[in-house]
Amino acid sequence: MSTALADAIERARPRNDLGTSSPFAGLRRRHAHTIDVVAQSVAATAPAGVLLIHPAAAYARSGSFGFLDIAITITLVVGVGLVIGMFARRIASTGSLYTFAARGLGSHVGLVTGAALGIGYLAVAMNTLASGSQRLANLLSGGTAPPWLVVVLLTAFGGIIALVVARGLRMSTRMLLVLESIAVVTVLILSIAALSLTRWDLGLLVPRPSDFSLEAIITGVAFALIGFVGFESGAALGPETRRPFASVPRAVMVSVGATGLVMLVGTAAQLSIVAERPGAASLAAVTGLSGLIDVIVAISFLACALAMTNAATRLGFAMSREGLLPAAFGRVSGRGVPAVAGVLLATVVTAVPVAVLAVGGSRQDMRIVTSPASIIGFVLAYALVCAAAPVFLARIGELTVRAVAISALPLAGLLCVLGFYLAATLRDNPGGLLWAAAILAIVVGAGSLRLARHPRVAARIGVHDWPVDSDCIEGPARA
């Protein structure tokens, strides 16, 4: 059978009616594997780093309902992943959610989604780059590091990120896979050891009625969601992936499942420790391996910064090819990589925390703005994609009741989370919320002005990859 197929392919004639280039011409297409998409998605969520710092904070927010927050969040993320799969099985684009929303709800909603997603990517990249550099600087100095050392490490790691992104997709994803795998395996070993200290008493995770607070639970879900944002970034690798309509949806769901499992085990371990020993609120306190844990967190966060910059580069590439961003973001190097966009965005990700430290500020001062910007950006982008899915499917004649239900449930949950988070942030961090909203409004306003002035740009919003002559062979003539 295989010989007959090979002979048929060898005798086949190439197509000559599809064109010689796609909207993403120059990009190295169809060379990445499913594992590259999984590596990108998993590294963007930074499961190892998140596990080592989030559970204690989650317990402080929601008490014994902290584990329930994680379970609810995973359910929500699975729903969003299924919605993304509806698009990814039909569309391949480096714009990912931006392109998906535009195909469903039009150019202006696509613009809002792209702006929110881009701000989310860059905000998380800044946070994780600064945090990873700070932790390593503290280890090197044996205490609280001087600002100059943090700046040196920030600059060095920012340069490495720019170099890796510019070198090519597979180099960056394989590096991400190695770094995050080492970190995750180490954290799981420590988590299982911690569970043994509590004699695997999972009863400590059962919610206590006295801790119930609807606001605290939903705010806790919003906080837990930050541990999963970026899982969708693998969809941006569609045009560069072999068999994208099969590989990307599968890889996104695999990354959600793997990250969710790791988060459940690790969170169970740490919440058990916190519940049993309130004074020992972390694995570092219990194991005494604070140095090792700081290294793991730093590695995970630096990998996350690389993954987020990688995703932002692909998003910028799509927007540039459509005319929304300057042409430089859409140029590719001889390796078929949007290297200029990668270097420019890595420079921004590095320059902001360096500038904050240079004027006497701290990472916490930066997080006042970047934390609400990241949560609002991602939750808004996810919600708009969920809203766009039924419209898109109806437009192509494939809408089903199941698709409506799959889209509506996470949409309702995301809107609820967003509303509660905005109310809580308006109360606790109004200045940061105002800055985040202003940045989003400025970006969307500038994009809307360009759409109004250039109708051709508006008509191109939502372009996606399509087959070209070299991708196909001529089949037998049909009657």
C-alpha positions in Angstrom: 0.0 0.0 0.0 2.8 2.4 1.0 4.6 1.7 -2.3 1.5 2.3 -4.3 1.0 5.6 -2.5 4.6 6.7 -3.0 4.3 5.8 -6.7 1.1 7.9 -7.1 2.8 10.8 -5.4 5.8 10.6 -7.6 3.8 10.5 -10.8 1.5 13.3 -9.6 1.7 16.8 -11.0 1.9 19.9 -8.8 -1.1 22.2 -8.5 -0.8 25.5 -10.3 -4.1 27.1 -9.5 -3.6 28.0 -5.8 -1.0 30.7 -6.1 2.7 30.7 -5.0 2.5 32.5 -1.7 0.3 32.8 1.4 -0.3 36.0 3.5 2.6 34.7 5.6 5.1 34.3 2.8 8.6 34.1 4.0 7.7 32.5 7.3 9.2 29.0 7.5 6.0 27.0 7.2 5.2 23.4 8.0 8.4 22.4 9.9 7.5 22.3 13.6 6.0 19.3 15.3 3.2 18.8 17.9 5.8 18.7 20.7 6.9 22.3 19.7 3.4 23.6 20.1 3.0 21.8 23.5 6.4 23.2 24.7 5.3 26.7 23.7 1.9 26.4 25.5 3.2 24.8 28.7 6.2 27.1 29.1 4.0 30.2 28.7 2.0 29.0 31.7 5.2 28.5 33.8 3.6 25.7 35.9 6.7 25.1 38.0 7.2 28.7 39.0 3.5 29.4 39.6 3.2 26.3 41.8 5.9 27.5 44.1 4.5 30.9 44.8 0.7 30.8 44.1 -0.9 28.3 46.5 0.0 30.1 49.7 -1.4 33.3 48.2 -4.5 31.5 47.1 -5.0 30.2 50.6 -4.7 33.7 52.0 -7.4 34.8 49.5 -9.9 32.0 49.7 -8.9 29.9 52.8 -9.9 26.3 52.5 -11.7 27.1 49.2 -8.3 27.6 47.6 -8.2 24.1 46.0 -11.7 24.5 44.7 -10.6 27.7 43.0 -8.0 25.7 41.1 -10.5 23.1 40.1 -13.0 25.8 38.9 -10.2 27.5 37.0 -9.1 24.3 35.3 -12.7 23.7 34.2 -12.9 27.2 32.8 -9.6 26.8 30.9 -10.7 23.5 29.4 -13.8 25.2 28.1 -11.7 28.0 26.5 -9.4 25.3 25.1 -12.3 23.6 23.4 -13.5 26.8 21.9 -10.0 27.5 20.6 -10.0 24.1 19.0 -13.2 25.0 17.0 -11.1 27.7 15.3 -7.8 25.9 15.2 -9.3 23.0 13.3 -10.3 25.4 10.5 -7.9 28.3 10.6 -4.1 28.5 10.9 -2.7 32.0 11.7 0.1 33.5 13.8 -2.5 35.9 15.1 -4.2 33.0 17.0 -7.1 34.5 19.2 -6.9 37.9 17.4 -7.5 36.3 14.0 -10.2 34.0 15.5 -12.2 36.8 17.0 -11.9 38.9 13.8 -13.2 36.0 11.7 -16.2 35.7 14.0 -17.1 39.2 15.1 -15.3 41.5 12.6 -12.3 43.7 12.5 -13.0 46.0 15.4 -13.6 43.2 17.9 -10.5 41.5 16.4 -8.6 44.6 17.1 -9.7 44.7 20.8 -8.8 41.0 21.2 -5.4 41.5 19.6 -4.6 44.6 21.7 -5.7 42.8 24.9 -3.8 39.7 24.0 -0.6 41.6 23.1 -0.7 43.6 26.3 -1.2 40.4 28.3 1.8 38.7 26.6 4.1 41.7 27.2 2.9 42.3 30.8 3.5 38.7 31.8 6.9 38.6 30.0 8.0 41.7 31.9 6.8 40.3 35.3 8.4 36.9 34.8 11.7 38.3 33.4 12.0 40.7 36.3 11.0 38.1 38.9 13.4 35.5 37.5 16.3 38.0 37.3 15.6 39.3 40.9 15.6 35.8 42.4 18.9 34.8 40.7 20.5 38.1 41.7 19.5 37.5 45.3 21.1 34.1 45.2 24.3 35.4 43.7 24.5 38.2 46.3 23.5 36.1 49.3 20.7 38.3 50.2 18.8 41.3 48.8 20.6 42.1 45.6 21.7 45.6 44.7 19.7 47.1 41.8 22.7 47.2 39.5 23.1 43.4 39.6 19.4 42.9 38.9 19.8 45.3 35.9 22.8 43.4 34.6 20.9 40.1 34.8 17.8 41.6 33.3 19.8 43.0 30.3 21.6 39.7 29.9 18.5 37.5 29.9 16.6 40.0 27.7 19.5 39.7 25.2 19.3 35.9 25.3 15.5 36.0 24.7 16.0 38.3 21.7 18.7 36.0 20.3 16.7 32.8 20.8 13.5 34.2 19.3 15.5 35.5 16.3 17.3 32.2 15.7 14.1 30.2 15.0 11.0 28.5 16.3 12.3 25.0 17.0 15.4 26.3 18.9 13.2 28.3 21.2 10.5 25.6 21.7 13.1 22.9 22.4 14.9 25.1 24.9 11.5 25.8 26.6 10.7 22.1 26.7 14.0 21.2 28.4 13.9 24.1 30.9 10.3 23.6 32.0 10.5 19.8 32.1 13.4 20.0 34.5 11.5 22.5 36.7 8.2 20.6 36.6 9.7 17.3 37.5 11.6 18.8 40.4 8.5 20.5 41.7 6.5 17.4 41.5 9.1 15.4 43.5 9.1 18.1 46.2 5.3 18.2 46.2 5.0 14.4 46.6 7.5 14.6 49.4 5.4 17.4 51.0 2.3 15.3 50.8 4.0 12.5 52.6 4.7 14.9 55.5 1.0 15.4 55.9 0.5 11.6 55.5 -1.5 12.2 52.3 -4.3 13.7 54.4 -6.4 15.2 51.5 -9.1 16.0 54.0 -7.2 19.2 54.6 -8.3 20.3 51.2 -12.1 20.0 51.9 -13.7 23.5 52.0 -14.9 24.7 55.4 -18.3 26.5 55.4 -16.9 29.2 57.6 -14.5 30.3 54.8 -17.2 30.7 52.2 -17.3 34.0 50.4 -18.5 34.3 46.8 -16.3 37.4 46.2 -13.2 35.7 47.6 -13.8 32.5 45.6 -14.3 34.3 42.3 -11.4 36.7 43.0 -9.4 33.5 43.8 -10.3 32.0 40.4 -9.1 35.2 38.7 -5.9 34.9 40.6 -5.5 31.2 39.8 -6.3 32.0 36.1 -3.0 33.9 35.9 -1.3 30.5 36.3 -2.9 29.2 33.1 -2.7 32.3 30.8 -0.6 31.7 27.7 -1.8 28.1 27.2 -3.4 29.3 23.9 -0.1 30.7 22.6 0.7 27.4 20.8 -2.1 28.3 18.4 0.1 31.1 17.0 2.5 28.4 15.6 -0.2 27.0 13.3 1.3 28.2 10.0 4.8 26.9 11.1 3.4 23.5 12.2 3.0 20.3 10.2 -0.7 19.3 9.9 -1.8 22.4 11.8 -5.5 21.6 11.8 -4.8 18.4 13.7 -1.6 19.2 15.6 -2.6 22.6 17.1 -6.0 21.7 18.7 -4.5 18.5 20.1 -1.4 20.2 21.5 -3.4 23.0 23.1 -5.6 20.5 24.9 -2.6 18.3 25.9 -0.9 21.4 27.4 -4.1 22.2 29.3 -4.4 18.7 30.6 -0.7 18.4 31.6 -0.6 21.8 33.2 -3.9 21.2 35.0 -2.6 17.9 36.4 0.6 19.4 37.6 -1.2 22.3 39.2 -3.7 20.0 41.0 -0.9 17.8 42.5 1.3 20.7 43.4 -1.5 22.8 44.8 -2.8 19.9 46.9 0.6 19.4 48.4 1.2 23.0 49.3 -2.4 23.8 50.5 -2.1 20.7 52.7 1.0 22.1 54.2 -0.5 25.5 54.7 -3.7 24.0 56.3 -1.7 21.8 58.7 1.1 24.2 59.4 0.0 27.8 59.0 3.5 29.0 59.8 5.1 27.0 57.0 3.4 28.5 54.0 5.6 27.1 51.3 7.7 24.1 50.2 10.8 26.2 50.9 9.8 26.5 54.6 9.1 22.8 54.9 12.0 21.4 52.9 14.7 23.9 53.7 15.7 24.0 50.1 14.9 27.7 49.5 18.0 28.1 47.2 16.9 25.3 45.0 13.3 26.5 44.9 14.4 30.0 43.9 16.5 28.5 41.1 13.5 26.5 39.9 11.2 29.5 40.0 13.7 31.6 38.2 14.2 29.0 35.4 10.4 28.6 35.0 9.8 32.3 34.9 12.6 33.0 32.4 11.2 30.3 30.2 7.8 31.9 30.5 9.3 35.3 29.5 10.8 33.7 26.4 7.5 31.9 25.5 5.4 35.1 25.9 7.8 37.1 23.8 7.7 34.4 21.2 3.9 34.5 21.1 3.9 38.3 21.0 6.3 38.2 18.1 3.9 36.0 16.1 1.0 38.2 17.0 2.9 41.3 15.8 3.8 39.5 12.6 0.2 38.8 11.8 -0.9 42.4 12.6 2.0 43.8 10.4 1.1 41.6 7.4 -2.4 43.0 7.7 -1.2 46.6 7.9 -2.0 47.4 11.5 1.6 47.5 12.7 4.7 48.8 10.9 6.2 46.7 8.2 9.3 45.9 10.2 7.2 43.5 12.4 6.3 41.5 9.3 9.8 41.1 7.9 11.4 37.7 8.1 15.1 36.7 8.2 16.8 34.2 6.0 15.8 31.6 8.6 12.1 32.3 7.9 11.7 34.0 11.3 10.2 37.4 12.2 13.5 38.3 13.8 13.1 42.1 13.8 9.8 41.8 15.6 11.3 39.4 18.1 14.3 41.7 18.9 12.0 44.8 19.1 9.6 43.2 21.5 12.4 41.6 23.6 13.9 45.1 23.9 10.5 46.4 25.2 10.1 43.6 27.6 13.6 44.2 29.0 13.6 48.0 28.9 10.5 48.6 31.0 11.7 46.8 34.2 15.2 48.2 33.7 13.8 51.7 33.5 11.7 51.2 36.6 14.8 50.1 38.5 16.8 52.9 37.1 14.5 55.6 38.5 14.6 54.0 42.0 11.4 51.8 41.6 11.0 48.1 42.3 9.5 45.1 40.7 6.4 45.6 42.9 6.0 49.1 41.6 5.9 47.7 38.0 3.4 45.0 39.0 0.9 47.6 40.1 0.3 48.1 36.4 1.4 44.9 34.8 -0.7 42.5 37.0 -4.1 44.0 36.2 -3.0 44.5 32.6 -2.2 40.8 32.2 -5.3 39.5 33.9 -7.7 41.9 32.1 -5.9 41.4 28.8 -6.1 37.6 28.8 -9.6 37.3 30.3 -11.0 39.8 27.8 -9.3 38.1 24.9 -10.6 34.7 26.0 -14.2 36.0 26.5 -14.3 37.6 23.0 -13.1 34.4 21.4 -15.8 32.5 23.2 -18.4 35.0 21.9 -17.0 34.8 18.4 -17.1 31.0 18.0 -20.9 30.6 17.5 -21.0 33.5 15.0 -18.1 32.1 13.1 -19.5 28.6 12.9 -23.0 29.9 11.9 -21.3 31.9 9.1 -19.7 28.8 7.6 -22.8 26.6 8.2 -21.4 24.4 11.0 -23.1 25.7 14.1 -24.5 23.1 16.5 -26.2 23.1 19.9 -23.1 21.5 21.4 -20.9 24.3 20.0 -23.2 26.9 21.5 -23.1 25.2 24.9 -19.3 24.8 24.8 -18.9 28.5 24.0 -21.5 29.9 26.3 -20.4 28.2 29.5 -16.8 29.5 29.6 -18.0 32.9 28.3 -20.4 33.3 31.3 -17.6 32.2 33.7 -15.1 34.6 32.2 -17.5 37.5 32.3 -18.2 36.8 36.0 -14.5 36.6 36.8 -13.8 39.8 34.9 -16.6 41.7 36.7 -15.5 40.6 40.2 -11.8 41.2 39.4 -12.5 44.7 38.1 -14.5 45.5 41.2 -11.8 44.2 43.6 -9.0 45.9 41.7 -10.9 49.2 41.6 -11.1 49.0 45.4 -7.6 47.7 46.1 -5.5 49.1 43.2 -7.4 51.8 41.4 -4.2 53.5 40.0 -3.0 50.3 38.4 -6.4 49.5 36.9 -6.6 53.0 35.5 -3.2 52.7 33.9 -4.0 49.3 32.4 -7.3 50.5 31.0 -5.7 53.6 29.6 -3.0 51.6 27.8 -5.6 49.3 26.3 -7.7 52.2 25.3 -4.8 54.0 23.6 -3.8 50.9 21.6 -7.3 50.2 20.5 -7.9 53.9 19.7 -4.8 54.1 17.6 -5.8 50.9 15.8 -9.3 52.0 15.2 -8.1 55.3 13.7 -5.9 53.4 11.3 -8.9 51.2 10.3 -11.0 54.2 9.7 -8.4 55.9 7.5 -7.4 52.8 5.6 -10.3 50.7 4.5 -8.0 48.2 2.8 -6.4 47.4 6.2 -9.8 46.8 7.7 -10.6 44.4 4.8 -7.4 42.4 5.5 -8.0 41.9 9.3 -8.3 38.2 10.0 -6.2 36.9 7.2 -4.9 33.4 7.7 -2.6 30.9 6.1 -3.8 28.9 3.1 -2.4 26.2 0.9 -0.2 27.2 -2.0 0.8 25.2 -5.1 3.9 23.7 -3.5 1.7 22.2 -0.7 -0.5 20.2 -2.9 -0.4 17.8 -5.8 -2.9 17.5 -8.7 -5.4 14.7 -8.2 -7.4 12.9 -10.9 -9.9 14.9 -12.8 -13.4 14.7 -11.3 -16.6 14.2 -13.4 
